Amino acid sequence: MKLLDLLSAESFQSGQYLARKLGVSRASVSTWVSKLQALGVDINIIKGRGYRLVGSVDLIDQARVVSSLEVQTRVQVSHIDVKGETTSTNDDALASLYNTSAWHVYVTELQSSGKGRRGKAWSSPFAQNLMFSMARKAHISTEALYSASLLAGVAVANALNMHCGLQVGLKWPNDIYMDNQKLGGILCEMQGNPQDEPLLVIGIGLNINSSPTGLDYATCSLKSLGVHRRDRTTLLACIVDQLVKIFMQDSEDQVAAALAQWQEYDILKNRDVTVTRGQHVSFGKAQGVDSKGQLLVLGESGKVELLNGGEVSVRW
C-alpha cells in the first residue's frame, strides 16, 4: 500500500527512488510491484525509466471518510481502520477489543476470505468495490438485534438514494437489488448475550465498479447502472452516517417505524416465491414482514408462515 501511494499515473518513478523512499531494496520494490500486478493493478514497467500506473487507483481515504461524516456521527464512531488486504472485515471486527460503546469501522480494499450468508464466499477485485464492517459492543434492544439485517438494509438504501439518486430495492433478509439484479449484500453476526452488551457486527459489500459473474442470479454495479457518483470514500461515509442514525433509534416503536420503511423497499411482496429449508422446498406468496422482521409467506394451504432469516433461502 505504501508503494501504491508513491506510484503515479502522470510520470515514471525509478526503482532506486522508490526503494529509497520506502527504505527497502530495489529487489523488494520489484517483488511488491509484481504483487500489485497480481491483484489487478495495471503498472507500466520500462527498463531505465521505472514504474508508472496505467490509470489512477481510487483508494479509500481514511481521513476523508472522517471529514465527510456528519458531526453527530463522529461522536458515535471511535475507530476507522482501512487496510489494503484482510481475510474478512467481519473477522477483524469480531477479533477486536471494545472499551467503549462507540462504533468501530473496518474497511478493506481486498478480502481473501470474505463471507456471505449461509457460509458462502464473497469476493471482489482489488480497490473496485466497497467491503466494510461496522461493529458496536453495547446494550442494543432485542427488537433492533433481531431485525439488524433489515435495519442495515434500510440504512444502505437511504444512503444510495441520497448519494447516488438510486431507488434500490431490498430482498429479504439482506440483499440490495436494482432492476432485479443484486447490487450488494449484508451479513450480520453477533457475539455475547443479547440481554447484556453483545457485540453486533454488520458486514456490507457493495458492487461499485465491478460485479461477480458466473452466479445463478443476475448482478450489477453502480458503474454498469450508469451511476456517475461512484466515489467510494464519500459513499462509505454516507452509509456510516445512515447506519449510526438508524441504530441510535432502537426502541420498539422506532424499530417498528424502520421496518415500516423497509416495507417500502421490499421487492418480494406479492411475488410468488420458492422457500428452501435444507432439503425441504415449499411455495407461496410473499406478504411482507412482521414486527420482528420475519418474512410472511402465504402458503399453498392458505396458511401464513413466519420465516426466520437464519434458516431459509428465498428465490423468486
C-alpha positions in Angstrom: 0.0 0.0 0.0 2.9 2.4 0.7 4.3 1.6 -2.7 1.0 2.2 -4.3 0.8 5.6 -2.7 4.1 6.5 -4.3 3.3 5.3 -7.8 1.8 7.9 -10.2 -0.1 7.8 -13.4 1.5 11.0 -14.5 5.2 10.0 -14.6 7.6 7.1 -14.1 9.2 6.6 -10.7 12.6 4.8 -10.8 13.2 1.7 -8.7 16.1 3.4 -7.0 13.8 6.4 -5.9 11.0 4.1 -4.7 13.5 1.9 -2.8 15.0 5.0 -1.1 11.6 6.4 -0.1 10.4 3.0 1.2 13.7 2.1 2.9 13.9 -1.2 1.1 16.0 -2.8 -1.6 15.2 -2.4 -5.3 14.5 -6.2 -5.4 11.8 -5.7 -2.8 10.3 -2.9 -4.9 10.2 -5.3 -7.9 8.6 -8.0 -5.8 5.9 -5.6 -4.4 5.2 -4.4 -8.0 4.6 -8.0 -9.0 2.2 -8.5 -6.1 0.2 -5.3 -7.1 0.0 -6.6 -10.6 -1.3 -9.9 -9.4 -4.0 -8.0 -7.6 -5.0 -6.4 -10.9 -3.3 -3.1 -10.6 -2.1 -2.1 -14.1 1.6 -0.9 -13.9 3.7 0.0 -16.9 7.4 -1.1 -16.4 10.1 0.3 -18.7 13.8 -0.6 -18.1 15.8 2.5 -17.3 12.7 4.6 -16.5 10.9 2.7 -13.8 7.3 2.2 -12.9 4.1 4.1 -13.8 0.4 3.4 -13.1 -1.8 2.9 -16.2 -4.7 4.9 -15.0 -5.4 6.0 -11.4 -6.2 3.8 -8.5 -9.0 5.2 -6.3 -8.2 4.0 -2.7 -10.4 4.6 0.3 -9.1 7.7 2.0 -9.5 7.3 5.8 -9.0 11.0 6.6 -11.6 12.0 4.0 -14.1 9.4 5.4 -13.8 11.1 8.8 -14.1 14.6 7.4 -17.2 13.6 5.4 -19.1 12.2 8.3 -21.9 14.2 9.9 -20.9 15.9 13.2 -23.3 13.7 15.3 -21.8 10.6 13.6 -18.2 11.4 14.6 -19.2 11.4 18.2 -20.6 7.9 17.9 -17.6 6.5 15.9 -14.3 5.9 17.7 -12.3 3.8 15.3 -12.0 3.7 11.5 -9.4 1.2 10.1 -8.6 1.0 6.4 -6.5 -1.9 5.2 -5.1 -2.9 1.8 -6.0 -6.6 2.4 -7.5 -8.7 5.1 -9.2 -12.1 5.4 -12.6 -10.7 6.3 -13.7 -7.3 7.8 -16.3 -9.2 9.8 -13.5 -11.4 11.3 -11.5 -8.2 12.0 -14.4 -6.7 13.9 -15.1 -9.9 15.8 -11.5 -10.2 16.9 -11.1 -6.6 18.1 -11.3 -5.2 21.7 -14.1 -2.8 22.6 -13.6 -0.5 25.6 -16.5 1.9 24.8 -19.9 1.6 23.3 -18.8 3.6 20.2 -18.9 2.2 16.7 -15.8 0.8 15.1 -15.5 0.7 11.3 -13.3 -1.8 9.4 -12.6 -1.3 5.7 -10.5 -3.2 3.2 -9.6 -3.0 -0.5 -9.3 -6.8 -0.8 -10.7 -9.7 1.1 -9.2 -13.2 0.8 -11.9 -14.9 2.8 -15.0 -12.7 2.5 -18.2 -14.2 3.9 -21.8 -14.2 2.6 -24.8 -15.8 4.1 -25.0 -19.5 4.8 -21.2 -19.9 4.6 -20.9 -18.7 1.0 -17.7 -16.9 -0.1 -17.9 -13.2 -1.1 -15.0 -11.8 -3.2 -14.2 -8.6 -5.1 -11.3 -7.3 -7.2 -8.8 -5.0 -5.5 -9.9 -1.4 -4.9 -13.0 -1.7 -7.0 -15.9 -2.1 -4.7 -16.9 -1.4 -1.0 -16.2 -4.0 1.6 -16.5 -2.9 5.2 -17.9 -3.9 8.6 -19.3 -1.8 11.4 -19.3 -3.1 15.0 -20.6 -2.0 18.4 -20.4 -3.6 21.8 -23.3 -2.1 23.8 -26.8 -2.7 25.0 -29.0 -2.9 21.9 -32.7 -3.6 22.2 -33.9 -7.1 21.4 -36.0 -5.6 18.6 -33.0 -4.0 16.9 -30.8 -7.1 17.3 -33.4 -9.4 15.8 -34.0 -7.1 12.8 -30.4 -5.9 12.4 -30.1 -7.1 8.8 -33.3 -5.3 7.8 -32.4 -2.1 9.6 -29.0 -2.1 7.9 -30.7 -2.6 4.6 -32.8 0.5 5.1 -29.7 2.5 6.0 -27.9 1.4 2.9 -30.9 2.0 0.7 -31.3 5.5 2.2 -27.6 6.3 1.6 -27.7 5.1 -2.0 -30.7 7.3 -2.6 -29.1 10.3 -1.0 -25.6 9.8 -2.6 -26.4 8.3 -6.0 -30.1 9.1 -6.6 -30.8 5.4 -6.8 -34.2 3.9 -5.8 -32.9 0.5 -4.9 -35.0 -2.4 -3.6 -34.4 -4.8 -0.7 -34.7 -8.6 -0.9 -35.4 -10.2 2.4 -33.5 -10.6 4.6 -30.3 -8.9 3.5 -29.8 -8.2 -0.2 -29.7 -4.9 -2.1 -31.2 -5.1 -5.6 -31.6 -2.8 -8.6 -33.7 -3.7 -11.7 -33.9 -7.4 -10.4 -30.1 -7.5 -10.2 -28.1 -7.9 -7.0 -26.1 -4.8 -6.2 -24.9 -5.8 -2.7 -25.4 -7.8 0.4 -25.3 -7.6 4.2 -24.1 -10.1 6.8 -24.8 -9.5 10.5 -23.1 -11.5 13.2 -23.3 -11.3 17.0 -21.1 -12.4 19.9 -22.3 -12.5 23.5 -25.6 -12.5 25.4 -28.3 -10.4 23.7 -29.6 -9.5 27.2 -26.3 -8.0 28.2 -23.9 -6.0 26.0 -23.4 -8.2 22.9 -21.1 -7.3 20.0 -23.1 -6.6 16.9 -21.1 -6.8 13.6 -22.7 -5.5 10.3 -20.8 -6.5 7.2 -21.6 -4.8 3.9 -20.5 -5.5 0.4 -21.5 -3.2 -2.5 -20.6 -3.5 -6.2 -19.3 -0.1 -7.2 -17.1 -0.6 -10.3 -17.5 -4.4 -11.0 -19.8 -7.3 -10.2 -19.2 -11.0 -9.9 -20.1 -13.3 -12.9 -20.9 -16.9 -13.2 -23.6 -16.9 -10.4 -27.1 -18.3 -10.5 -28.6 -14.9 -10.2 -28.1 -11.6 -12.1 -25.7 -9.0 -10.6 -24.9 -5.3 -11.3 -22.7 -2.5 -10.1 -23.0 1.3 -9.9 -20.8 1.5 -13.0 -23.0 -0.9 -15.0 -26.1 1.1 -13.9 -24.5 4.3 -15.3 -24.1 6.0 -12.0 -21.6 8.8 -12.2 -21.2 9.4 -8.4 -19.0 6.4 -7.6 -16.6 8.0 -5.1 -16.2 5.1 -2.7 -14.9 7.2 0.2 -17.8 9.6 0.3 -20.4 6.8 -0.3 -18.8 4.9 2.6 -19.2 8.0 4.9 -22.8 8.4 3.8 -23.6 4.8 4.7 -21.9 5.0 8.1 -24.0 8.1 8.8 -27.2 6.3 8.0 -26.3 3.2 9.9 -25.4 5.1 13.1 -28.6 7.1 12.8 -30.9 4.1 12.4 -29.3 2.1 15.2 -29.4 5.1 17.6 -33.2 4.7 17.4 -33.6 1.2 18.9 -36.8 1.5 20.9 -39.7 -0.8 20.0 -41.6 2.0 18.3 -38.6 3.3 16.4 -37.6 -0.2 15.1 -41.2 -0.7 14.0 -41.1 2.6 12.1 -37.8 1.5 10.4 -39.4 -1.8 9.5 -42.3 0.0 8.0 -39.8 1.9 5.9 -38.3 -1.4 4.9 -41.7 -2.5 3.5 -41.4 0.4 1.1 -38.2 -1.1 -0.3 -39.5 -4.7 -0.3 -39.1 -6.3 -3.8 -40.6 -9.7 -2.7 -44.0 -8.5 -1.6 -46.9 -10.2 -3.5 -44.4 -12.2 -5.6 -44.6 -16.0 -5.9 -41.6 -17.3 -4.0 -39.8 -20.6 -3.5 -38.7 -21.2 0.0 -35.8 -23.7 0.6 -35.1 -25.0 4.1 -32.4 -27.6 3.9 -33.8 -30.3 1.6 -37.4 -29.1 2.0 -38.8 -26.9 -0.7 -42.2 -25.1 -0.5 -44.0 -22.5 -2.5 -46.1 -19.4 -1.6 -46.6 -15.7 -2.0 -44.5 -13.2 0.0 -46.6 -10.9 2.2 -44.0 -8.5 3.7 -42.5 -8.8 7.2 -44.0 -8.7 10.7 -42.9 -6.5 13.7 -39.9 -8.7 14.3 -38.6 -8.7 10.7 -39.8 -12.2 9.9 -40.9 -12.9 6.4 -44.6 -13.6 6.0 -45.4 -16.2 3.3 -48.9 -17.3 2.3 -48.5 -21.0 1.6 -50.4 -23.1 -0.9 -52.5 -24.4 2.0 -53.8 -20.9 2.7 -51.8 -20.7 6.0 -49.3 -17.8 6.6 -45.8 -19.0 7.6 -43.3 -16.9 9.6 -39.8 -17.3 8.2 -36.6 -16.5 10.1 -33.6 -15.2 8.1 -31.1 -17.7 9.7 -32.8 -20.8 8.3 -34.2 -20.1 4.9 -33.2 -19.1 1.4 -35.8 -17.4 -0.7 -35.8 -17.2 -4.6 -38.4 -15.8 -7.0 
